């Protein structure tokens, strides 16, 4: 049971990283990115290829994932950020499917549907199985904490205020001299890099990845985490990721009481439960479990009358 709990917490930590990345893009800047699994998969395979094919250590594999995430994020952003919300969503969704097909068919590089085996792990040599699991959980938790602190710092900065202004009405910051496209580009690229880092951690945790690990249902879980937790609120997004992971993994325990359903039907039922929870939250808490704090404008104190 302890091993299963550690596994759930590790997966939850990875979803926290993905949700924080999406919150930067959507919660702060208003960019609808349905292609988050594309960057997630690219980060996983880039890190795996760096460590297993090129023989680099895990840290350099993570750096490779960040670089690939930045380059792919910039390419997608430069091609699509001038589109409106709905069209951007379609472009990013198409990007994710293109990445999945490429990973599935470029067998010479990714080993296709056979699976890419990764032996490198972010641990010290000589650790036992249980200690290794706890150590990886610590690494994932540390990365999630660093990302959270950076996002909180960014949200409180002038940069974060500009992103929120762009989300509400991009004409206002543009009138004030802000380059809206550059800010959107930066937010999209940073989010893609964080997502790719999450993919790197996932790859070295599971040690075997296939293109089917990076499909639309993963994006749905990440989006649910942001919506349920509260878009625009970093702590809310963290809570949302933990709640969605708990529901998704907790429904595994329903299997003994659902013997009349096969494994595929039980898997679909898990999404039904999460979808029902999402409907309930949207109905009664449309801004999420922890809504974004309302930032009031600072009104200067009236000056004393001249004498």
C-alpha positions in Angstrom: 0.0 0.0 0.0 2.9 2.4 0.8 4.4 1.8 -2.7 1.0 2.5 -4.3 0.6 5.7 -2.3 4.1 6.8 -3.4 3.2 6.1 -7.0 0.0 8.1 -6.8 1.8 11.0 -5.2 4.5 10.9 -7.9 1.9 11.0 -10.6 0.0 13.8 -8.8 3.3 15.8 -8.6 3.7 15.5 -12.4 0.1 16.7 -12.9 0.8 19.6 -10.6 3.7 20.7 -12.9 1.5 20.3 -16.0 -1.4 22.2 -14.5 0.9 25.1 -13.4 2.2 25.3 -16.9 -1.3 25.4 -18.4 -2.3 28.0 -15.8 0.4 30.3 -17.0 -0.9 30.0 -20.5 -4.6 29.9 -19.9 -5.2 31.1 -16.4 -2.9 34.2 -16.7 -2.8 34.9 -20.4 -6.0 33.5 -21.8 -4.3 31.2 -24.3 -6.3 28.1 -25.0 -3.7 25.3 -25.4 -5.3 21.9 -26.2 -2.0 20.6 -27.4 -0.3 20.3 -24.0 0.3 16.6 -24.5 2.3 17.3 -27.6 4.9 19.3 -25.5 4.6 16.7 -22.8 5.5 13.9 -25.2 8.3 15.8 -26.9 9.9 16.5 -23.5 9.6 12.8 -22.5 11.2 11.5 -25.7 13.8 14.2 -25.9 15.0 13.4 -22.4 14.9 9.6 -23.1 16.8 9.9 -26.4 19.4 12.2 -24.7 20.1 9.7 -21.9 19.6 6.3 -23.6 20.8 7.1 -27.2 23.3 9.8 -26.6 24.4 8.5 -23.1 23.9 11.8 -21.3 23.1 12.0 -17.5 19.6 12.7 -16.3 20.3 16.4 -15.7 21.3 17.0 -19.3 18.3 15.0 -20.4 16.1 17.4 -18.5 18.0 20.3 -20.1 17.4 18.7 -23.5 13.7 18.4 -22.7 13.5 22.1 -21.8 15.3 23.1 -25.0 13.0 21.0 -27.2 10.0 22.4 -25.3 11.2 26.0 -25.9 11.8 25.5 -29.6 8.6 23.6 -30.3 6.6 26.1 -28.2 8.1 29.0 -30.1 7.4 27.4 -33.4 3.7 26.8 -32.5 3.4 30.2 -31.0 4.9 32.1 -33.9 2.5 30.3 -36.3 -0.7 30.6 -34.3 -0.7 33.3 -31.6 -2.2 35.9 -33.9 -5.3 33.7 -34.2 -8.3 34.1 -32.0 -9.0 31.7 -29.1 -11.0 29.0 -30.9 -8.6 28.8 -33.8 -5.6 28.7 -31.5 -7.3 25.7 -29.7 -7.7 23.9 -33.0 -4.1 24.5 -34.1 -2.7 23.3 -30.8 -4.9 20.2 -30.8 -3.7 19.5 -34.3 -0.1 19.9 -33.2 -0.6 17.4 -30.4 -2.0 14.8 -32.8 0.9 15.5 -35.3 3.4 14.9 -32.5 1.7 11.6 -31.5 1.7 10.4 -35.1 5.4 11.3 -35.6 6.4 9.6 -32.4 4.4 6.5 -33.5 5.9 6.3 -37.0 9.5 7.5 -36.6 10.5 4.0 -35.4 14.2 4.6 -36.1 14.3 7.3 -33.4 11.4 6.7 -31.0 11.0 2.9 -31.5 7.4 3.6 -32.3 4.6 1.6 -30.6 7.1 -1.0 -29.3 8.0 1.4 -26.5 11.1 3.4 -25.6 12.9 1.8 -22.6 14.7 4.3 -20.3 17.1 2.9 -17.8 18.5 6.2 -16.5 16.7 7.4 -13.3 17.2 10.6 -11.2 18.6 8.7 -8.2 21.9 7.8 -6.6 23.3 4.4 -7.3 22.9 1.6 -4.7 19.4 2.6 -3.5 16.8 -0.1 -2.9 13.5 -0.3 -4.7 11.6 1.5 -1.9 14.2 4.1 -1.4 14.3 4.7 -5.2 10.6 5.3 -5.3 10.8 7.8 -2.4 13.8 9.6 -3.9 12.0 10.0 -7.3 8.9 11.3 -5.4 11.2 13.8 -3.7 12.7 15.0 -7.0 9.2 15.4 -8.6 8.0 17.3 -5.4 11.1 19.5 -5.6 10.6 20.4 -9.2 6.8 21.0 -8.6 7.7 23.3 -5.6 10.2 25.3 -7.7 7.7 25.7 -10.5 5.0 26.8 -8.0 7.3 29.4 -6.3 8.3 30.8 -9.7 4.6 31.0 -10.8 3.6 32.7 -7.5 6.5 35.2 -7.9 5.5 35.9 -11.5 1.8 36.3 -10.6 2.8 39.1 -8.1 5.1 40.9 -10.4 4.4 43.6 -12.9 4.9 41.0 -15.7 2.1 38.9 -14.2 -0.2 42.0 -14.1 0.5 42.6 -17.8 -0.4 39.0 -18.6 -3.7 39.3 -16.7 -4.4 42.6 -18.5 -3.9 40.8 -21.9 -6.3 38.1 -20.8 -9.0 40.5 -19.9 -8.6 42.9 -22.8 -5.5 43.0 -24.9 -6.4 46.4 -26.4 -5.7 48.1 -23.0 -2.1 47.0 -22.6 -1.4 47.5 -26.3 -2.6 51.1 -25.9 -0.2 51.5 -23.0 2.7 50.5 -25.1 3.0 46.8 -24.2 3.9 44.4 -27.0 1.0 42.0 -26.6 2.4 39.4 -29.1 5.8 39.2 -27.3 4.1 38.7 -23.9 1.9 36.0 -25.3 4.9 34.3 -27.0 6.9 34.4 -23.8 4.0 32.9 -21.7 3.4 30.2 -24.3 7.1 29.2 -24.5 7.6 29.2 -20.8 4.5 27.0 -20.4 5.8 24.6 -23.1 9.2 24.3 -21.3 7.6 23.5 -18.0 5.3 20.9 -19.7 8.3 19.3 -21.4 10.1 19.2 -18.0 7.1 17.3 -16.7 7.4 14.9 -19.6 11.1 14.3 -18.7 10.2 13.4 -15.2 7.4 11.1 -16.3 9.7 9.3 -18.7 12.4 8.6 -16.2 9.9 7.6 -13.6 7.9 5.0 -15.7 11.1 3.9 -17.6 9.0 2.8 -20.6 7.1 5.3 -22.8 4.9 4.9 -25.9 3.1 7.4 -28.1 -0.2 6.2 -26.4 1.0 7.7 -23.1 0.5 11.2 -24.7 -3.0 11.3 -25.9 -6.0 13.6 -25.5 -7.3 12.1 -22.2 -4.1 13.3 -20.5 -4.9 16.8 -21.7 -8.4 16.5 -20.4 -7.1 15.6 -16.9 -4.8 18.6 -16.9 -7.6 21.0 -18.1 -9.9 19.6 -15.4 -7.2 20.3 -12.8 -7.0 23.9 -13.8 -10.8 24.4 -14.1 -11.7 22.5 -10.9 -8.9 24.2 -8.9 -9.5 27.7 -10.2 -7.9 29.2 -13.3 -5.5 32.1 -12.4 -4.9 30.9 -8.9 -1.6 28.8 -8.6 -2.6 27.3 -5.3 -6.0 26.5 -6.6 -4.5 24.7 -9.6 -2.3 22.6 -7.3 -5.4 21.7 -5.3 -7.2 20.9 -8.5 -4.4 18.6 -9.7 -4.4 16.7 -6.4 -8.2 16.3 -6.4 -8.4 15.1 -10.0 -5.6 12.7 -9.4 -7.2 11.4 -6.2 -10.5 10.8 -8.0 -8.9 9.3 -11.1 -6.6 6.9 -9.1 -9.1 6.3 -6.3 -11.7 4.9 -8.7 -9.4 2.0 -9.3 -10.7 0.6 -6.0 -14.2 0.4 -7.5 -13.2 -2.5 -9.7 -14.0 -5.3 -7.1 -17.6 -4.1 -6.9 -17.9 -3.8 -10.7 -17.3 -7.3 -11.7 -19.9 -7.0 -14.5 -17.7 -4.5 -16.3 -14.6 -5.2 -18.2 -11.3 -3.3 -17.8 -12.1 -0.9 -20.7 -15.5 -0.1 -19.3 -14.1 0.6 -15.9 -11.5 2.9 -17.4 -14.2 4.8 -19.2 -16.2 4.9 -15.9 -13.3 6.7 -14.2 -13.6 9.5 -16.7 -17.4 9.6 -16.2 -16.8 10.1 -12.4 -14.3 12.9 -13.1 -16.6 14.5 -15.6 -19.5 14.4 -13.1 -17.3 16.0 -10.5 -16.4 18.7 -13.0 -20.0 19.4 -13.8 -20.8 19.7 -10.1 -17.9 22.1 -9.5 -18.9 24.3 -12.5 -22.5 24.3 -11.3 -21.8 25.4 -7.8 -18.3 26.8 -7.9 -17.9 28.2 -11.5 -14.6 29.9 -10.6 -13.1 26.8 -9.1 -12.4 25.5 -5.6 -10.0 28.4 -5.0 -11.0 31.3 -7.2 -8.4 33.8 -8.5 -8.0 36.7 -6.0 -9.4 40.0 -7.3 -6.7 42.6 -7.6 -8.0 46.0 -6.7 -6.4 49.0 -8.3 -4.2 51.0 -5.9 -5.8 54.5 -5.4 -3.2 57.1 -4.3 -4.1 59.0 -1.1 -5.3 62.5 -1.7 -2.6 65.1 -1.3 -2.9 67.8 1.3 -4.3 71.1 0.0 -1.7 73.7 -0.7 -1.5 76.6 1.7 
